[in-house]
Amino acid sequence: MNATATASEYGVHADQNRWLGIDFSGDKRKWSTGCSKSNVWIADIRPLNDVVQLVDLRRVQELFGDGSPFELLTGLLAKRSFLAAAIDAPFSVPSDFLPKGSHTALLDVVAELSLNTSFPDAQTFADAVIKGRRMTVPKPLRETERMWQERGLNVRSTLWTGARGGAAMTAVCLSLLAKAACPMWPWSKNGPGLLAEAFPAAQLLQWKLPFQRYNNSDEISASNRSKIVSFLENGRLEIGEFKPLLLSSADALDSVLCTFAAKAVWNRQLVADVAAVDEEGEIAVHQ
C-alpha cells in the first residue's frame, strides 16, 4: 500500500485516512482529568498532498467530549475512525500465563476486573493472571520482548509489580483494548480501526537513532531529541508547527514514533516478524 494514496483507494471514509500513535502510562494519576503534565499523548498523521503530515498532537486530557480521559480515549478508538493506531504498551502476557492459552480469554479476565472501574491496579491484575500458576522467574518476558532485550533494549515484564514493573501499564492497556473492541494486530491484519503494539525505543534502535537519554531536560537528551526530529523531517514526516513541542517533550515525540508502527501494520512495512509465541502478540516496528 502506498502511504500517499487516497482513502477511497482503500475503500474507507476520508476521516478514517489517518494513523494514530499513543504514548501510554500505567500511572493512574496521569489519567486524571486535572493532570496538566500527563505523559499520555495522541499523535495524528495523515497522507496529505503527497506527503505524510503530522496534523494533531495533544494530551489525552485535551480530547473533546464528556467523560474521563480514559473514557474519551476508549470512545475515540471504538469509533474506528482511523486506519490503524499503535499504543506504547503491551497487548498480552507470556504464554505460560494466558488464561486457557488464549488472548481472548485474557481480555475477558481484564474486562471482568474493569467492570466497575476504568482499569484494575497492577497487583489486582497480576494476581488474577498468575492465579493457579507458579512463577519460575520474577520477571517473565514474552518472546517479542526477549528479542528486543537481546538487541540491547531495557524491557519491562508485563507481570512484574515492583520497581519499573510493566504490570500497571499492561493492565491499563488491556482494559482499553477490551472496552474499545477493535481488531488487533497480529491476531487481525485488517482495518480500519486496527490496533497495534508499539515500542518507541525499538523503533529508534531499528533506525539507528539514540534510543536512550532523550527523555530528560539535560543537554544530551535535548541533542538526541533534535537528532530524532531531524531524521523524521528528512523525508518521513512533515512536522510543521509541532516541531518545538517534539524538541521539548519526549512523551509527545514517542506518540509520533508510535504512528510509524501503526503505518507499518497497515502498509505491511514491518521489520521481519520475530518468533512470536501463540497468543503473546508482537511489537510492531516500521522498516
N, C-alpha and C positions, 0 to 999 in steps of 0.2 A: 504493500500500500504506500502511496505517495503522501508524505506529510502535508503537502500543499494542495492536495485535491480538495474539491468542494464536498460539502456534506451530502449533497444529492447523489454523488457518485457512490456513496456508501449506503444509500437508502435510509438516511437518518435526517431528522429535522435540523434546520440551521442552528438552533440554540443548543443542540447536542454536539456540535462540531468543535469540541474542545477537550483538553486533557487537564485534570486537576492533580495537584500534589499537596499532600497534607503532612506537615510536621506534627508530631504527636507528643503526648505526655501521659504518664501514669500517675501524675500528681493531682489529686482531687482539687487542690487549690487553683491550679491552672485552668480548670474548667468552670470556675465560679463566675457569675455574671459580672461582678465588680472588679475582676482581676485586670489591671491595666498593663501588666507585664507578663501576660500569658505567653508560653512558648508554643502554643498550638496555632499554626499559620496555615492558610489555604491559598495556594497559588493557582492561577487560571491561565493556561497558554492556549493560543488558537492559531490555526493557519489563516493568515490574512494577507491578501495582496502578494502571494508567492513567498511569504516569509512566515516563520513561526514567531509569534509575538506574545510577550507577557502582557496581559490586559488587565489583570486584577491580582492584588496581593493584600490580604488582610488577616487579622487575628480572628479566631473563632467567635470572640465576643462581638465582632463587628458584622456578623451575619444578620440579615434582615429577618424580622418576624417575631412572633411571640413564643416564649418558652426559654428554657435554659440553653446555654451554648451547646451542650451535648445534644439536646433535643433538636436544635436548629441544624447541627451538622448531620444528624441522623436523617432529618427531613430532606436536606439537600441531596444526600446520597440516594435516598429512597426514590426520589423523583427520576433518577437515572438521566438527567439532562446533561450528559457528558458521554464521550466515547469510552474513556477509561479514567480511573482515578487511582493513584498509588498512595499508600499510607506508610509512614515510617514507624511500623510496629509489627510484631509477629502475628501471623494469621493462624498458627497452630502450635502444637506442643510435640515433644518427641514421641515417636510411635509407641513406645512402651507404656505411655500414659494416656493414650487416646481411649476414651470410653468406647467399648465394643470395637475398638480398632478403627473408628470412623470419625472423620472430621465433622460430619453432620451431627453425630451423637455428642461431640464436644460442644458444638454450638447449642444444642438442646440443653445441655447441662448449664452452660453460662446463661442462656435465656431464662432458665428457672431461677438462677441466682439473682437475676436482674428484674424479676417481676415487680418488685416494689421499690426499686432504686434505679438510677441510671446505669450503674455498674458496681460489681462487688469489689471489696478491698482485696489486696494481694493475698493475704493469708486465707481468707474465705475461699477464694478461687483456687489456690494451690491445694488446700486441704480437700476440696471437692474432687479435683482431678486426680490427686495422688491416692485418695482413699482406696484401701484394699491392695495397694501395690507397695513394693519395697524399693526404697531409693538406694541404689548401689553406689551412686556418686551424688554429692550435694548439689551439683550444678549440671544437670543433664542438658545436652545440646541436640538439636536436630542436625541432619546431615548438611543442610544448606548453611547453617551457622558454623559447623565444624570446618567446612571447606573454606569459608572466608577467614576463620581463625587461623587456619594453616597458611593462608596467604598474608597474615600479619595484622589482621584487624582484631580489636577488642570486641568481643560479643558478650551478650548477656543471656543467661539461662532464663527461659520462659517460666520456669517453676521455682526460681530462687527468690526468696522473700527478704533476704538480708541486704547488706550494703551493696549498692549498684546492682540490685536484682532486676530481673525483667518481668517478674510475675505481675506487678502492678500495671505496667503498660500492656501486657498481654490480656489481662482481664478487661481493661477498658476497650481495647481494640476488638476482642471477640464479642463483647456486648454490643458494640457498634455494628459489627458485621451481622449479628443475629437479628438486630432490630431493623437494619436497613434492608436486609433480604435481597441484596444484589447478587448477580453472578460473580464468582471469584476465580481468578487465575491462580494456579494452573488447573483447578478442578473444572473450570469452564474457560473457553477461549473466545467466546462470543459476547458481543455487547449489542447496543450501547449500555452503559451503566456497569461496565466491567471493573471490578476492584482488584488491585494487586498489592503485594507487599514490597515496599522499597527499603533501602538501606543507604542513605547518602554517602556514608564512608566507603561502602563498597563501590558506589558509582565513581567517586573520586579516585579510588585506587585503580579502577579499571581505566580511567582516563589519564593515569599517571600524574595526578594533581595532589596537592597537600591534603591528606585525609585526617591529620591530627593538627592540633593547635591552630584552628581557625575560628574557634568559638569563644574567645576571650577578648578583653579590651586592650591587651598588650600589643606592642608593635609587630611582633611576629605573627600574631593572629590576624591583625589588620592587613599585613602584607600578603598572607596566604589567602584571605578573602578576596583581595584585589586580583591575585593570580587566577582564582576560580572564576571570578566575574569576567575577567578579560578573555578567558578561554570560552566562556559561554557566548560572549559577544562576537567572537571570531567565527561567524557563520552558523552558529547553532541556535541563537535566540536573539530577538530584538527586545532589549530590556527597557529602553526609553526612560521615563520619569522615575522608575523604581530603582535605578542604579544606586543612589545614595543609601537607600534602605538596605539593599543587599550588601553593600560595603560595610554597613554598620551592624547588621543583625545576622548572626549565623543561623538562627532559627528560621528567619524569613528565607534565607538562602537555601536552607535544607528543604523547605517546601518546594522551591523551584527545582532543585535537584530531583525531588520525587516525581515531578511531572515527566521527567525523561523515562522513568520506569513505566509510567502509565502509557506514554507514547510507544515504548518498546513492545509492550504486550499487545498493543493494538496493531502496530505496523509490522510485527514479527521481526523486530530489530534487536533481539535479545542476545546477550552473551550466551555461548553454548550452555545448555542445561546441565546442571550438576546432577549427581545421582540422588535425586530426592527419593525419600523412602515413603511409599504408600501415601498416606494422608497428611504427611508432615508439612506440605506446602514448600514454597521455594521463594527466595529473594529474587526479584526481577531487577536486572541491570541492563542498561542500554549499551549497545556496541560503541 
